[in-house]
Amino acid sequence: MPVVQHLNSPGFAALGLPFSEIVRVDGTLYLSGQMGTLPGTLQLAPGGMAAEAEQALRNIRQALEHHGFAMSDVVKCTVMLADMNDWPAFNTIYRRHFSAPYPARSAFGGCQLALGGRLEIEAMAVVTGAR
């Protein structure tokens, strides 16, 4: 039987949202979608898509590191952009947080993302050993 853990950092838990920050099933981590919200709030980082993308990726890093994992454990990202014209700018920011070999990735355009955000990123990671 798989071992399932629901992992929530204190800052995330304090928001009272109806989902887990990370769900671990054996060695696979499923991260809930991260928006470009400032830590511990539901307020978007000011500055549009670029600022939100930078903050969303920092939020992913922070969630992973809080639970003892790393960006290098990420194997798949799904990116939802409010405007696909932001794709080239997003890729520039993405490369600051991941390096080759990059995680698998898919992206699609969406309208009316939560909180009026310009993007949302969800990630899956795989870990081995006792971590």
C-alpha contacts under 8 A as a table, 3 or more apart, distances in Angstrom:
res1	aa1	res2	aa2	distance
2	P	25	V	6.35
2	P	26	D	5.95
3	V	24	R	7.82
3	V	25	V	5.63
3	V	26	D	5.24
4	V	23	V	7.00
4	V	24	R	5.58
4	V	25	V	4.59
4	V	26	D	6.54
5	Q	23	V	5.74
5	Q	24	R	5.04
5	Q	25	V	6.60
6	H	20	S	6.10
6	H	21	E	7.62
6	H	22	I	6.10
6	H	23	V	4.65
6	H	24	R	6.41
7	L	20	S	6.56
7	L	21	E	6.15
7	L	22	I	5.09
7	L	23	V	5.98
7	L	24	R	7.35
7	L	67	H	7.51
8	N	12	F	6.10
8	N	13	A	5.81
8	N	20	S	6.16
8	N	21	E	5.20
8	N	22	I	6.58
9	S	12	F	5.30
9	S	13	A	6.11
9	S	21	E	7.52
9	S	63	A	7.07
9	S	66	H	6.77
9	S	67	H	7.73
10	P	13	A	5.04
10	P	14	A	6.07
11	G	14	A	5.27
11	G	15	L	6.91
11	G	39	P	7.35
11	G	40	G	5.03
12	F	15	L	5.49
12	F	16	G	7.55
12	F	17	L	7.96
12	F	21	E	6.88
12	F	40	G	6.29
13	A	16	G	5.67
13	A	17	L	7.32
14	A	40	G	7.47
15	L	40	G	6.86
15	L	41	T	7.06
15	L	42	L	7.98
17	L	20	S	7.86
19	F	32	S	7.71
20	S	23	V	6.47
20	S	32	S	6.87
21	E	31	L	6.00
21	E	32	S	5.47
21	E	63	A	7.43
22	I	29	L	6.39
22	I	30	Y	5.51
22	I	31	L	4.46
22	I	32	S	6.12
22	I	63	A	7.88
23	V	29	L	5.79
23	V	30	Y	5.19
23	V	31	L	6.60
24	R	27	G	6.82
24	R	28	T	5.63
24	R	29	L	4.48
24	R	30	Y	6.29
25	V	28	T	5.29
25	V	29	L	6.49
27	G	126	V	5.55
27	G	127	V	5.02
27	G	128	T	6.00
28	T	124	M	7.08
28	T	125	A	5.76
28	T	126	V	4.53
28	T	127	V	6.36
29	L	124	M	5.48
29	L	125	A	4.89
29	L	126	V	6.05
29	L	127	V	7.70
30	Y	123	A	6.44
30	Y	124	M	4.77
30	Y	125	A	6.71
31	L	60	I	7.91
31	L	122	E	5.96
31	L	123	A	5.31
31	L	124	M	5.98
32	S	122	E	5.72
32	S	123	A	7.31
33	G	120	E	5.87
33	G	121	I	5.09
33	G	122	E	3.99
33	G	123	A	7.20
34	Q	37	T	7.90
34	Q	56	A	5.43
34	Q	57	L	7.72
34	Q	59	N	6.70
34	Q	60	I	6.64
34	Q	120	E	5.43
34	Q	121	I	5.15
34	Q	122	E	6.02
35	M	44	L	7.66
35	M	52	E	6.91
35	M	53	A	7.65
35	M	55	Q	7.57
35	M	56	A	4.95
35	M	59	N	7.98
35	M	117	G	6.96
35	M	119	L	6.31
35	M	120	E	4.64
35	M	121	I	6.56
36	G	44	L	5.47
36	G	45	A	5.83
36	G	51	A	7.25
36	G	52	E	3.91
36	G	53	A	5.88
36	G	54	E	7.13
36	G	55	Q	4.66
36	G	56	A	4.13
36	G	57	L	7.81
36	G	59	N	7.60
36	G	117	G	7.35
36	G	119	L	7.42
36	G	120	E	7.39
37	T	41	T	6.48
37	T	42	L	5.60
37	T	43	Q	5.19
37	T	44	L	4.16
37	T	45	A	5.58
37	T	52	E	7.03
37	T	55	Q	6.59
37	T	56	A	6.80
37	T	59	N	7.99
38	L	41	T	5.61
38	L	42	L	6.87
38	L	43	Q	5.83
38	L	44	L	6.00
38	L	45	A	5.69
38	L	55	Q	7.00
39	P	59	N	7.29
42	L	115	L	7.72
44	L	52	E	6.71
44	L	115	L	7.69
44	L	117	G	7.04
45	A	48	G	7.61
45	A	51	A	5.99
45	A	52	E	5.49
45	A	55	Q	6.81
46	P	51	A	6.46
46	P	52	E	7.37
47	G	50	A	6.85
47	G	51	A	5.17
47	G	52	E	7.27
48	G	51	A	5.65
48	G	52	E	6.14
48	G	118	R	6.97
49	M	52	E	5.03
49	M	53	A	5.89
49	M	86	D	7.43
49	M	90	F	7.88
49	M	117	G	8.00
49	M	118	R	5.29
49	M	119	L	6.96
50	A	53	A	5.15
50	A	54	E	6.21
50	A	89	A	7.11
50	A	90	F	6.83
50	A	93	I	7.33
51	A	54	E	5.20
51	A	55	Q	6.17
52	E	55	Q	5.07
52	E	56	A	5.94
52	E	117	G	7.69
52	E	118	R	7.05
52	E	119	L	7.18
53	A	56	A	5.07
53	A	57	L	6.21
53	A	90	F	6.79
53	A	93	I	6.99
53	A	94	Y	7.88
53	A	119	L	6.87
54	E	57	L	5.38
54	E	58	R	6.25
54	E	93	I	6.41
54	E	94	Y	7.90
55	Q	58	R	4.92
55	Q	59	N	6.02
56	A	59	N	4.95
56	A	60	I	6.31
56	A	120	E	7.27
56	A	121	I	6.97
57	L	60	I	5.04
57	L	61	R	6.26
57	L	94	Y	7.63
57	L	97	H	6.99
57	L	121	I	7.82
58	R	61	R	5.01
58	R	62	Q	6.01
59	N	62	Q	5.01
59	N	63	A	6.07
60	I	63	A	5.23
60	I	64	L	6.21
60	I	71	M	7.90
60	I	123	A	7.94
61	R	64	L	5.23
61	R	65	E	6.02
61	R	70	A	6.72
61	R	71	M	5.96
62	Q	65	E	5.15
62	Q	66	H	5.92
63	A	66	H	5.29
63	A	67	H	6.70
64	L	67	H	5.49
64	L	68	G	6.38
64	L	69	F	4.77
64	L	70	A	5.60
64	L	71	M	7.10
65	E	68	G	4.87
65	E	69	F	4.91
65	E	70	A	5.63
66	H	69	F	7.39
68	G	131	R	6.86
69	F	73	D	6.80
69	F	127	V	7.77
69	F	131	R	7.60
70	A	73	D	5.45
70	A	74	V	7.51
71	M	74	V	5.47
71	M	97	H	7.66
71	M	98	F	7.17
72	S	98	F	7.57
73	D	125	A	5.08
73	D	126	V	5.58
73	D	127	V	6.16
74	V	77	C	7.63
74	V	103	P	6.24
74	V	123	A	6.67
74	V	124	M	5.72
74	V	125	A	3.94
74	V	126	V	6.50
75	V	102	Y	7.86
75	V	103	P	4.47
75	V	104	A	5.99
75	V	123	A	7.62
75	V	124	M	5.92
75	V	125	A	5.16
75	V	126	V	6.68
76	K	103	P	5.00
76	K	104	A	4.56
76	K	105	R	5.45
76	K	123	A	5.59
76	K	124	M	5.20
76	K	125	A	6.88
77	C	103	P	6.76
77	C	104	A	6.40
77	C	105	R	4.75
77	C	106	S	6.58
77	C	121	I	6.70
77	C	122	E	5.64
77	C	123	A	4.37
77	C	124	M	6.51
78	T	105	R	5.66
78	T	106	S	4.97
78	T	107	A	5.58
78	T	121	I	5.68
78	T	122	E	5.27
78	T	123	A	6.36
79	V	105	R	7.56
79	V	106	S	6.28
79	V	107	A	4.48
79	V	108	F	6.52
79	V	119	L	7.11
79	V	120	E	5.99
79	V	121	I	4.62
79	V	122	E	6.67
80	M	107	A	5.69
80	M	108	F	5.19
80	M	109	G	5.67
80	M	110	G	6.06
80	M	119	L	5.34
80	M	120	E	5.18
80	M	121	I	6.30
81	L	84	M	5.91
81	L	86	D	7.34
81	L	87	W	7.74
81	L	107	A	7.46
81	L	108	F	6.34
81	L	109	G	4.86
81	L	110	G	5.82
81	L	111	C	7.92
81	L	118	R	5.93
81	L	119	L	4.42
81	L	120	E	6.77
82	A	109	G	5.60
82	A	110	G	4.97
82	A	111	C	5.16
82	A	112	Q	7.11
82	A	113	L	6.82
82	A	117	G	7.48
82	A	118	R	4.97
82	A	119	L	5.88
83	D	86	D	5.78
83	D	87	W	7.88
83	D	109	G	6.01
83	D	110	G	7.29
83	D	111	C	7.79
83	D	118	R	7.32
84	M	87	W	5.36
84	M	108	F	7.35
84	M	109	G	5.53
85	N	88	P	7.31
86	D	89	A	5.45
86	D	90	F	6.03
87	W	90	F	5.05
87	W	91	N	6.23
88	P	91	N	5.18
88	P	92	T	6.61
89	A	92	T	5.29
89	A	93	I	6.69
90	F	93	I	5.24
90	F	94	Y	6.04
91	N	94	Y	4.89
91	N	95	R	6.19
92	T	95	R	5.46
92	T	96	R	7.02
93	I	96	R	5.38
93	I	97	H	7.25
94	Y	97	H	5.50
94	Y	98	F	6.36
95	R	98	F	5.18
95	R	99	S	6.21
96	R	99	S	7.57
98	F	102	Y	6.29
98	F	103	P	7.90
99	S	102	Y	5.65
110	G	113	L	6.74
112	Q	116	G	6.13
112	Q	117	G	7.69
113	L	116	G	5.54
113	L	117	G	5.53
113	L	118	R	7.02
113	L	119	L	7.06
113	L	120	E	7.61
114	A	117	G	5.97
117	G	120	E	7.45
127	V	131	R	7.14
128	T	131	R	6.85
